[in-house]
Amino acid sequence: MLIGVPRETKLDEYRVAMLPVGALELTRAGHKVLIETGAGVGSGIPDAEYAAEGAQIVASPAEIFARADLIVKVKEPLPPEYPLIKSGQTIFTYFHFAADRELTEAMIASGATCLAYETLHDAQGRLPLLTPMSEVAGRMSVQEGAKYLERPQMGRGILLAGVPGVAPAHITIIGGGVVGANAAKIAAGFQADIAILDVNMDRLRYLDDIMPPNVNVLYSDRHTIRQQLKLADLVVGAVLIPGAKAPRLITRQDLKLMKPGSVIIDVAIDQGGCVETSRPTTHSDPTYLEEGVLHYCVTNMPGAVGRTSTFALCNVTLPWVLMLAKHGIEPALRQSPPLASSANIHRGRVTNKAVAETFGLKFDAL
């Protein structure tokens, strides 16, 4: 099989979808790998390292899309890439279709097979290709929140840890999954006062067992969310319904309960955001004010720490790429339930129920 890895074109995206060791393993197995020149620069990986492991360096994304059977990316294709995608080709990347109707319709029209990292479920029901980026985003959310609470960044002028005689910041984390747990872990190290909310009581009991004393677990309902917004200096939106649009748990009206200069980090923005006033932003222009509350809604948070994120992502994606290359796309989808669960669109058919329901499209099981 011929596998292509184009350079990412999303603004401020520094990750790359394959490490040199990936090129080595694929070429050793008899496959060919095309890497667009400069694809690894943002992660500190020069072209020469890929070439040394058997990859062919090509000058343009057009050549990669024209030749490759399987395209491996990090982020969803952008409009300039839509015309490059061929019918029968397979794209393996983060798609987050539920947040983008235009992308969904373009991929349906392309006739390609779209395998989404974020919906691949393993035998235990976990999301192994989403987990490492959720870990990065969860940890970054507190790091970014600490920065934007500073007064020069339009925040309240709050130090997360406080100091002797001055109370620490109050952080509300909505969602106790991978993002939320990692956010709480880092926030706890800052000695902040933390509340983590979730609707799964088993998950709350687990978090209560493993978290330090400055992390309190609360059942998430409308009343509790509103009470927490009154207290919060920093809110981290960490909810996830795999493949579906994120539920809107905070309304514009709710923001009026918050203190001026409070900060919201909406990690759920990849799936549309869990705050009514959230809209996608970039690392170059990450924040804006709504109702006196600073919003940070960067859609590719892990892209800012490209080297860490690239290694974390490729560690978990390579085995699946090898499986697709070894068996071929159709046999691999038949043989592997996890790979089948990653298929959101297959040759013009929507094969993910959550995506179909989001846009009122026909669902066609794989």
Buried (B, 14 or more C-beta within 10 A) or exposed (E): BBBBBBBBBBBBBBBBBBBBEBBBBBBEEEBBBBBBEBBBBBBEBEBEBBBEBBBBBBEEBBBBBBBBBBBBBBBBBEEEBBEBBBEEBBBBBBBBBBBBEEBBBBBBEBBBBBBBBBBBBEEEEEBBBBBBBBBBBBBBBBBBBBBBBBEEBBBBEBBBBBEEEEEBBBBBBBBBBBBBBBBBBBBBEBBBBBBBBBEBEEBBEBBEEEBEEBBBBBEBEEEBBBBBBEBBBBBBBBBBEBBBBBBBBBEEEBBEBBBEBBBBBBBBBBBBBBBBBBBBBBBEEBBBEBBEBBBBBBBBBBBBBBBBBBBBBBEBBBEBBBBBBBBBBEEBBEEBEBBBBBBBBBBBBBBBBBBBBBBEBEEBEB
